[in-house]
Amino acid sequence: MDNIGIALGGGKAFSIPTGFVLLIIALAIFGMYKFGLQFKEELA
């Protein structure tokens, strides 16, 4: 896994494995999806 620390502009001090970032993004999308379903049910 390569690091995206350079993309963040912090160098190696802020280097985060891209897999970890992808995991967080996936969890965020999953959370918004579940929240969206609950929100639709409340509006119905």
DOMAR-846564 format. One line per field, with one value per residue: z, y, x of N, C-alpha, C, O in turn; residue number from 1. Coordinates in steps of 0.02 Angstrom, whole numbers, plus 50000, padded with zeros to 5 digits. Example, Ala and Ser with C-alpha at 12.3 -4.5 7.8 and 13.67 -1.06 7.14 Angstrom:
BEGIN
n.w	c(50390_50354)
n.v	c(49716_49888)
n.u	c(50660_50642)
ca.w	c(50390_50357)
ca.v	c(49775_49947)
ca.u	c(50615_50684)
c.w	c(50390_50394)
c.v	c(49835_50002)
c.u	c(50660_50645)
o.w	c(50423_50402)
o.v	c(49834_50057)
o.u	c(50712_50670)
seq	c(1_2)
This chain:
BEGIN
n.w	c(50000_49954_50017_50057_50108_50052_49967_50056_50096_50207_50214_50272_50402_50409_50339_50280_50261_50105_50101_50227_50219_50116_50180_50280_50199_50138_50248_50283_50172_50181_50303_50275_50181_50256_50348_50261_50218_50337_50355_50246_50281_50393_50337_50257)
n.v	c(49940_50107_50272_50419_50533_50636_50692_50753_50852_50847_50772_50634_50631_50638_50529_50416_50253_50209_50113_50120_50243_50220_50127_50204_50293_50203_50159_50279_50304_50192_50218_50338_50288_50197_50288_50368_50280_50262_50393_50410_50320_50384_50498_50447)
n.u	c(50042_50030_50070_49973_50019_50097_50006_49924_50004_50083_50195_50297_50255_50119_50080_49964_49904_49832_49734_49676_49614_49523_49444_49383_49310_49224_49151_49091_49008_48926_48866_48795_48708_48629_48576_48504_48404_48333_48290_48204_48103_48052_47997_47898)
ca.w	c(50000_49953_50063_50026_50150_50010_49940_50110_50106_50273_50211_50304_50468_50404_50289_50300_50209_50065_50119_50286_50196_50078_50229_50311_50149_50129_50308_50280_50121_50209_50355_50244_50148_50307_50374_50209_50220_50397_50344_50200_50318_50437_50296_50228)
ca.v	c(50000_50169_50321_50480_50589_50690_50724_50795_50907_50841_50729_50568_50638_50627_50477_50368_50202_50223_50063_50145_50298_50190_50095_50258_50318_50152_50161_50341_50294_50143_50252_50384_50247_50173_50346_50389_50235_50279_50458_50400_50288_50434_50545_50411)
ca.u	c(50000_50068_50043_49948_50042_50119_49946_49897_50051_50115_50255_50291_50225_50047_50068_49912_49894_49772_49684_49641_49571_49468_49399_49343_49263_49173_49108_49051_48956_48879_48828_48749_48657_48583_48541_48457_48347_48294_48260_48148_48049_48021_47958_47841)
c.w	c(50000_50000_50026_50066_50109_49982_49992_50124_50172_50271_50248_50373_50466_50354_50316_50244_50171_50082_50178_50265_50158_50126_50261_50262_50140_50188_50306_50230_50148_50262_50326_50210_50199_50336_50325_50209_50280_50387_50298_50238_50364_50398_50270_50276)
c.v	c(50063_50219_50383_50541_50648_50728_50770_50853_50902_50799_50664_50572_50623_50572_50426_50317_50214_50174_50087_50201_50270_50157_50147_50284_50268_50152_50223_50333_50246_50176_50300_50346_50223_50231_50371_50345_50250_50345_50452_50369_50337_50482_50511_50411)
c.u	c(50044_50035_50020_49968_50063_50059_49916_49943_50088_50178_50243_50258_50150_50030_50018_49905_49829_49717_49643_49592_49511_49419_49354_49291_49206_49124_49063_48994_48903_48836_48776_48692_48606_48543_48489_48395_48303_48257_48199_48089_48014_47977_47895_47781)
o.w	c(50041_50020_49972_50059_50127_49975_49975_50160_50192_50323_50254_50399_50515_50330_50370_50185_50202_50077_50181_50291_50168_50113_50270_50281_50134_50178_50326_50245_50139_50265_50350_50210_50187_50349_50345_50200_50273_50408_50309_50227_50373_50423_50262_50260)
o.v	c(50070_50209_50398_50595_50705_50789_50821_50899_50950_50792_50641_50521_50599_50568_50397_50335_50228_50191_50077_50204_50293_50159_50136_50296_50288_50147_50220_50353_50257_50163_50302_50368_50228_50224_50392_50370_50251_50352_50484_50389_50333_50505_50544_50383)
o.u	c(50089_49977_50045_49939_50050_50061_49885_49924_50121_50211_50186_50234_50122_49974_50028_49900_49778_49658_49582_49536_49454_49358_49294_49233_49148_49064_49005_48937_48843_48776_48720_48635_48545_48483_48434_48340_48241_48200_48148_48032_47953_47926_47844_47729)
seq	c(1_2_3_4_5_6_7_8_9_10_11_12_13_14_15_16_17_18_19_20_21_22_23_24_25_26_27_28_29_30_31_32_33_34_35_36_37_38_39_40_41_42_43_44)
